Each structure stands twice: as C-alpha cells, then as structure tokens.
Amino acid sequence: MNEWMDQARITVKSGNGGNGAVSFHREKYVPKGGPDGGDGGVGGAIILTADKSMRTLQYFRYQRRFFAADGEDGMSGLRDGKDGEDLEIRVPLGTIVKLQETGEVLADMSREGLTVRLIRGGRGGFGNAKMATPTRQKPGFALPGGKTRTYELELELKSIADVGFLGFPNAGKSTLLSVISAARPKIADYPFTTLIPNFGVVEHRGRTFVAADIPGIIENAHEGVGLGIDFLRHVERSRVLLHLVDMSGLEGRDPLEDYSKIIRELEAYGSSVAEKPRILVANKMDLPDSEENLKRLRKLVGTETEIFPISAATHQGLAPLLDRVTRVLDDLPPESDENGMGLFRELDPYPPQEWFVKEEDGIYYVTGALAERLLDSVNLEDGASVRNFQKQLRRLGIVDALREAGAVTGDTVDFCGTQFDFME
C-alpha cells in the first residue's frame, strides 16, 4: 500500500467550558452563609504546530478526531474549576489547513516551529457567587460553561524545497538527487519508482540548498490522470524548477515530445507553477542517440533557452548545472515570512447563536443553539433564575416572535424540549 498521504480530513473541537457551581457557605455558628460557588474552568484550545520531522499526513489516516479537554466545573468554597488542557496537533511543514465546508484557507503552516491557536476553548460559566447583586443576595443558579462546536478540516501538504526536480518517470531525477546530496531515494528501472517526494541537502561551492525529487508527471496529470495530479501541488512551493528530460529515447519515448508535454502540463496547472524560474536539463547524455536528440531539442527551444547536458549516472556536467542553480537562487528575492505563513482566521468555538420559532399543531417551538444555551442557564426551581430567564427572552425578541407567530396566554411553548405556558 502506498504510505504517502498529502491530503487528509480531520474533525476538531475545542474543550467545553466548565459549569459554574451553585453553593452556599456552610460553617458552624454561621447560619446564613452567602453564595460561594466557583467558576468553571476554560476549555482547552486547538493548537497547530509545524513539524519538519513529519514527511506526510499518514498519521491522520488512523487518527481523525481531535477533541481538546473540557474545563472542570466550579466547586464550593469559591474554588474555580481547572482549565482544560490545550490539544496540540502537529502537522508537516508546508501543510495548508482549510475549512472543509467552504474551502476557506485558515492557516498556512510554512515555517518550522510555527504555532498557532486555531480554536480557543469554551469560556467557563460563572458560579453563583458572581451572580449575587444587592437585590439578589442568594442566587440559586449559576451559568453553564460555553459549549463548543465541531469543525471538519481539510489538510493539504505542499512540500517546501528550494529546487524541485520534475519530468517524466525514469527521467533520472532520483539518480541526480542521490549523486548531488546525501539522500538515498529508491532507484529502479521502471516507472513510478518514486511515489513520495524525496529531499536532499545539496552543498556546492559554499552554498547549500534543499532539493526535492518529485514523482514523475504524465500527460494530462492536471486532469487527474495517473499520479501527477497528486504531486503537481508539491512543485508550487519550489523556488526553482529543474526540468529533466531523458535524451536517450531508449524506452521508445521521444525526448522532444516529453519536453513539450511537461510544459503543457505546467501551463495547464496554472501560473503558480508555469511562471517559476526553470532550468532545462538534458540527462543521460552518456547513452547512444543522446547527442542527436540534444541537437533536435536545441532547435526546438531556440537559442534563448539554455540547456545543461548532464549524465547523472557518470556525474558528467554536474558542476556547471549546480553553478547555475546557485546563481538563480541568489538572484531571487528573499522569501517573506508574511507570504502565506501563519494563521489567517481563528475559528469561533461556538455554534451560530441563532434561535427559531415555529408553530405546529397548536404548539409553538423554540429551537436553535442560543435557545439551548439559555435553557441550560436557568434553574427552574429558583425564582430569581426564572425571572432572569424571562428577561433574556424579552431582550432577545423571542417573546415578540412568539406573539407574532400567534401565541397567546395559555398556549404551549416547547422550548428545546421543555414545555411552558406562554404568558403575556
């Protein structure tokens, strides 16, 4: 099975806030102790960290749900609940985080060690000690903690390298990487030996850069044919492209057709790839017919495009090629930390604060996340709490909405499963 994964879908949720406590001070010889319920703890946040030691999104094949810890409930004696522990999700360097529902990009984890808070935890509810007022000295109710929502996220990995090798399968990309760096990619004489991008650090005349051997692209890859569409995105993060062409034609391929097809694929994929600096490399020049094919290629591309003839197998022509690569890299403007790195938007931990009123068979139903939160906050056995609840219904316009829907005194209102008699 191919263990490479560059796309994954996960479900995340920050922790709920702990509920506030309802408690009254109890002590010998203190018959009328006041409220001493503590506040609930804050829920744990969802944290993202870029980790360059991770190569793929394979971890997320088996672990798809990431729920941070809830805050603890408040306690008596003015003791607040413990905050929930944050949950850190480590992703490979170069991971794009999107909201699955809309495709919106939320974060670009493109800098080693970058850590962002994607979703904060739910707030802790106030204990009854904080609900006391001069006219409500013994509140028999507290506020619940904030209940957080789940989100579906898409992770997309785009490998980061200074130089990306591209070309048809068996163009010699893996061999080139193995001879100019310490990388040891799998090399064999059959197509698609490389199934995952391989990276190597190249040192040349005091300069170092990271090179990536990107799996072979085939014709119509941009339309989803073969492996290409899965890996074209990895070319996007390379600063310079080395376009390798097998000049030998030993496998019945025409080097000129291979060159033209790759150019068309890059252009079809989009300007993010097609407009990158590109160096044309004529590989396998140690084999028969390569010199004749090189003459044909020079005629095709014209004098404005420089071609670097090499043999990765015999190390022929590598020094001039690497000289050009380092010059091109030196001439490029420095990468900005503001270019697609970090958090774009922090998600709201709470469900949409909505409520709805509808009439069905003579019963008036009130539903929605905000209605549920209001019901959670009321102690129906405490008069002060019920009065506060009724005040909130009027303030939010729920009473007016019920009246507009036709409710009159004595009608049944189903408020998120709890039934009341409507009172004007």
Secondary structure, DSSP 8 states (H G I E B T S, - for coil): -----SEEEEEEE----------B--BTTBTT--B----------EEEEEETT--SSGGGGT--EEE-------BTTTB-------EEEEEETTEEEEETTT--EEEEE-STT-EEEEE--------TTTT-BTTBSS-----------EEEEEEEE---EEEEEE-STTSSHHHHHHHHBS------SSTT---S-EEEEEEETTEEEEEEE-----TTGGGT-TTHHHHHHHHTTEEEEEEEEE-S-TTS--HHHHHHHHHHHHHHH-HHHHTS-EEEEEE-TTSTTHHHHHHHHHHHH-TTS-EEE-BTTTTBTHHHHHHHHHHHHHHS----TTSS-EES--B-SS-----EEEEETTEEEEESHHHHHHHHT--TT-HHHHHHHHHHHHHHTHHHHHHHTT--TT-EEEETTEEEE---
